Amino acid sequence: MRIKSLTLGGFKGIKDTATIPLAPITLLFGANSTGKSTILHGLLYLYEILANNNLDPEYSQLTGHKLSLGRFTDLLHCRDLDRVLTIGMSVDLEDQCDLLEHYMEEPDEILMHEHFGGQPEFYMHNWECRFEIAWSTHLGTPYIKAYESYADGRKVCRIEQKGGSKSAMVTHLEFFDQWLINHDLIDLEPIDKAVKSGGFPLDLNRVLTEYIKKVSFFWVPLPWEEVYDVGPEAGRAIVEVAFSQAVLAPLEDVVAYLKQLVHIGPLRTVPDNTFCTVKGRRPDRWYDGSGGWDALANDTSAIDAEPCDDLYARVLECFANPNLFDTPYNFRTHYTSDEAAHRIPGAYIYDDDIKQVQMLTEVGVGISQVVPVVVGMCHNNIKIVSCEQPELHIHPKWQLALADIMLWFHDDVPGKMFLMETHSEHILLRLLRRRRETVDGTLMNDDFSCASDDVQVIFCEKTKDGTRLTPINITDEGEFDAPWPNGFFEERRKELF
């Protein structure tokens, strides 16, 4: 699975609904305060909606109190309570066709085989969900005004809800042949007629919070004897399963995928002699970089029952490789107490050149800023690395190395993605070069190969109407496929010429 796009509208500085294409490596460029962080925060908010059913979060579970995401009223464009906030995502399911299995209860399977000779088959490669969230003046809280799902680019379903109402109406429903077995035996006209005449009721909150369960149409006032006169219960069961898999099935995998996201903020901690790592999964510790040191400690000292295989070796390879960071550093854990039962691991480096242990406060600050980013990139169990200013405090050579590491590990780990808010000209230039070398056959290391769809650039601009987002791709010649707004790093050219 991989996220293909993020949809945002009425969200912070983004006034009109925009679909933002994402690639395994997505770079967000633009001047300060132009909306780059807004895209990353949109993904955090979507996580809160899908994973925690939280429309009014203030803080994200993924960042804790270190980042104030904002309440719903803060997230609305211009804080206008009359607006609707639109948010959603599309995912590549990578030919997953078994998502309906947990919707097939034993009675359903019996009915399917008895009446249709088998169960529905499910074929869908791209899936999209979209939420419209509005403010209820009656309840004084945000609510989901509408939910839509799409399959392979076609709208499958729309469920609408009025503020303060406990029930919602299915106002669009389109079943395709690939979701019904022996569909010529099923008459969907009564369902289509009910939808076109105003829809039929469904509990939207229950549907979205219990998405791992089959949606029940038991109380839905539809003429099931007209849908399938041989066995109305079998007709209802097949429609329930088809609806559940088309509208909800991918949500479980999407939520599991988003739970493998870490968000690294623009200022990472510099571990001193009081710094302690912690055991277990603490995604909120990644925002200030502490989670990166936690991951290294858990891997090298085997504190965690399930450490990430070879994480330490991969991180060391990045720092030792002459084509990457080319340093004499490796990383170890230390303990603040000699009592084994109370040993608390921290962080320091060992310099192989001078054979000396050094605290992170004794070396340049850049090393402490880049380590958590590299750990996230190398970690097999982290699928999405969202980072603000990955190039913070590091030399241009190391910025070039970050680009190569992203190329290396996104291809090495299925579903791996990097969303980088950056001002680094060097990261982008290295990616352009790798694309050019990949095409003309001059690439010296296949680990750093760059395919045409590996990189997506999003240029953010601030206008009087809000944030403008311009997608830019790179060509086989290692150039931009569209003019760079205002010129590519025009400040540099002005200073040189």
ABEGO torsion letter per residue (X at the ends): XBBABBBBBGBEABABBBBBBBBABBBBBEBBGAGAAAAAAAAAAAAAAAAAGBABAGBBAAAEAABBAEBAAAABBGGBAABBBBBBBBBBAGGBAAAAAAABBAAAAAAAAAAAGEBBBBBBABBBBBBBBBBBAAAGBBBBABBBBBBGGBBABBBBBBBGBABBBBABBBBBAAABBGAAABBAAAAAAAAAAGEBBBBAAAAAAAAABBBBAAABBBBAAAABAABAAAAAAAAAAAAAAAAAAAAAAAAAAAAABBBBBABBBBBBAABBBBBEBBAAAAAAGAAAAAAAAAAAAGABABBBBGAAAAAAAAAABAABAGBABBBBBBBABABAAABBBBBBBBBAAAGBBBBAAABBAAAAAAAAAAAAAABAABABBBBBGAABGBBAAAAAAAAAAAAAAAAABBGBBBBBBBABAAAAAAAAAAAAAAAAGABABAAABBBAAABBBBBBBBBAAEBBBBBBBBBAAGBBABBBBGEBGAAAAAAAX
